[in-house]
């Protein structure tokens, strides 16, 4: 069975490929243009799984090139669409780049899903679609408030696109997975988050500061209405998220999803402040982190964490890796990068 992964050399995409190889007999095909990743990722996947990945260097905004992949690989049964720019701050600074990339790439994937009759789609969405929520934890029925960044808005638009598309294409189905804050690395320490630009997420900032790549970590604001004044997030290990994508696709393949387009949260259900995350890292690594308190960062919401009951009930999924092990795996990956001069 052929499954297409877009953004397959990226952070979550690569871990999902590993999950597929280790737990299914599916044949994986990957598309990536390496705008924020590297083809070296496939070598890391091979070290972990022993398998080579069929991959294409393609920009999904080019419809003709994208269609070539489907022509060369008939009877694809499912698409997991990760490929998107994802940095909140960067999207505020360069909104048109995000609208161009995230919206147009999804548009072409949907066109190909219809043209080549691919029955199943998993859309990689985000908890950012909820905006600055008023009630916690967030359920799938929570009202979507004004997006706090162009990145978040592209995910809101993306879900609407998928829903409207599926509605008029009988026989096609989709699940949008709204996941919270992916962190950590593969337990082997051989694969993790490797951005070609400055990190935009907290955990890479933490590990790069601890290893000496960055001089100091800035905590963006300590005056929020939270237990210690810093932002609250629902951190979830990347391998747990990868597992959920595989379970979601299996549900579609087995005809276990009633709605033609369903939406499911992926989170641990536990909110963690920035300072709590820092303390957890210092505990498991034994390193003392150099950090300072800075101003709030535009585009950040104060607090968000998930109600994950629907994921448990429908996907039979639950997060398995706790905060300490998330931090330990991220630190192991950072040390591996340092030893190999990345």
Secondary structure as GFF3:
##gff-version 3
##sequence-region A 1 342
A	DSSP	beta_strand	2	6	.	.	.	ID=ss1
A	DSSP	alpha_helix	11	23	.	.	.	ID=ss2
A	DSSP	beta_strand	27	32	.	.	.	ID=ss3
A	DSSP	alpha_helix	40	49	.	.	.	ID=ss4
A	DSSP	beta_strand	54	57	.	.	.	ID=ss5
A	DSSP	alpha_helix	63	72	.	.	.	ID=ss6
A	DSSP	beta_strand	76	81	.	.	.	ID=ss7
A	DSSP	alpha_helix	88	93	.	.	.	ID=ss8
A	DSSP	alpha_helix	95	98	.	.	.	ID=ss9
A	DSSP	pi_helix	99	103	.	.	.	ID=ss10
A	DSSP	alpha_helix	104	115	.	.	.	ID=ss11
A	DSSP	beta_strand	120	126	.	.	.	ID=ss12
A	DSSP	three_ten_helix	127	130	.	.	.	ID=ss13
A	DSSP	alpha_helix	150	167	.	.	.	ID=ss14
A	DSSP	beta_strand	173	179	.	.	.	ID=ss15
A	DSSP	beta_strand	181	183	.	.	.	ID=ss16
A	DSSP	alpha_helix	202	211	.	.	.	ID=ss17
A	DSSP	beta_strand	217	220	.	.	.	ID=ss18
A	DSSP	beta_strand	232	233	.	.	.	ID=ss19
A	DSSP	beta_strand	235	237	.	.	.	ID=ss20
A	DSSP	alpha_helix	238	253	.	.	.	ID=ss21
A	DSSP	beta_strand	261	266	.	.	.	ID=ss22
A	DSSP	beta_strand	272	273	.	.	.	ID=ss23
A	DSSP	alpha_helix	274	285	.	.	.	ID=ss24
A	DSSP	beta_strand	291	294	.	.	.	ID=ss25
A	DSSP	alpha_helix	309	315	.	.	.	ID=ss26
A	DSSP	alpha_helix	323	339	.	.	.	ID=ss27
###
